């Protein structure tokens, strides 16, 4: 289990509500991107992740958790996303669970490989259309919220979401490395 997962889990069990914010800040964007790989709608992906966090807190699911939080959250998001896409008669995508487990297992992280992939990712980001690139960098690399990006760029929140979704679609082949960069 990753050390930050252990610390957050201990804090949650002790009733420290600030740990929930830490958990949300650490996993929200990686989980949303992961969900997006299955559903092809970033808004739906975010809804699924938000619903999971609400359930995780309301039902105190962390109290019965004896494994790492990350794999549990990714597995739950995958299952919830597949259920939602099935319910909406959308495409069902092939499983990529092994990739996420490899990414979350500290023993298998190859930092040289990750650095090479990050370099490729940054090149792909630079190739994005200007607004999509600005929005993507602000949200993923600078960890800004949609509203903050909208104010900074002088555009609406919906326009921010549109540019962000377009950027993610263009970077679809790099979503695994984006998740890794956000978690590592």
JOCOR-V643689 format. One record per backbone hydrogen bond with DSSP energy under -0.5 kcal/mol. NH is the residue of the N-H (numbers start at 0). CO is the residue of the C=O. E is the energy in kcal/mol with one decimal. If there is no record, write none. Layout:
nh->{NH:NH}
co->{CO:CO}
e->{E:E}
This chain:
nh->{5:6:7:8:9:10:11:12:13:14:15:16:18:19:20:21:22:23:24:25:26:27:30:31:32:33:34:35:36:36:37:37:38:39:44:45:46:47:48:49:50:51:52:53:54:55:56:57:58:59:60:61:62:63:64:65:71:72:73:74:75:76:77:78:79:80:81:82:83:84:85:86:87:88:89:92:98:99:100:101:102:103:104:105:107:108:109:110:113:114:115:116:117:118:119:120:121:122:123:124:125:126:127:132:133:134:135:136:137:138:139:140:140:141:143:148:149:150:151:152:153:154:159:160:161:162:163:164:165:166:167:168:169:170:171:173:174:177:178:179:180:181:182:183}
co->{1:2:3:4:5:6:7:8:9:11:10:14:15:16:16:17:18:19:20:21:22:23:26:27:28:29:30:31:32:33:33:34:34:35:40:41:42:43:44:45:46:47:48:49:50:51:52:53:54:56:55:55:59:60:61:63:67:68:69:70:71:72:73:74:75:76:77:78:79:80:81:82:83:85:84:90:95:95:96:97:98:99:100:103:104:105:107:108:109:110:111:112:113:114:115:116:117:118:119:120:121:122:124:128:129:130:131:132:133:134:135:135:136:136:137:144:145:146:147:148:149:149:155:156:157:158:159:160:161:162:163:164:165:166:168:170:171:173:174:175:176:177:178:179}
e->{-1.9:-2.3:-2.4:-2.7:-2.4:-2.4:-2.7:-2.3:-1.5:-1.6:-2.7:-1.0:-1.4:-0.8:-1.0:-1.9:-2.6:-2.6:-3.1:-2.3:-2.4:-2.7:-2.6:-2.3:-2.5:-2.3:-2.7:-2.1:-1.1:-0.6:-0.5:-1.6:-1.6:-2.0:-2.5:-2.5:-2.2:-2.5:-2.2:-2.9:-2.5:-2.0:-2.4:-2.2:-2.5:-3.0:-1.9:-3.3:-2.5:-1.0:-1.3:-0.7:-1.8:-1.0:-0.7:-0.5:-1.2:-2.8:-2.8:-2.5:-2.5:-2.8:-2.5:-2.6:-2.9:-2.7:-2.7:-2.3:-2.2:-2.9:-2.4:-2.6:-2.0:-1.5:-3.5:-0.6:-0.8:-1.3:-2.4:-2.2:-2.3:-2.3:-1.0:-0.9:-2.0:-1.1:-0.6:-0.9:-2.5:-2.5:-2.2:-2.7:-2.7:-2.1:-2.0:-2.8:-2.8:-1.8:-2.3:-2.7:-2.2:-1.0:-1.5:-2.8:-2.6:-2.7:-2.7:-2.6:-2.2:-2.4:-3.0:-0.7:-0.9:-2.0:-2.5:-2.3:-2.8:-2.3:-2.5:-2.7:-1.3:-1.9:-2.0:-2.4:-2.2:-2.6:-2.6:-2.6:-2.4:-2.4:-2.5:-2.2:-2.2:-1.8:-1.1:-2.7:-1.3:-2.0:-2.4:-2.2:-2.8:-2.1:-1.8:-3.1}
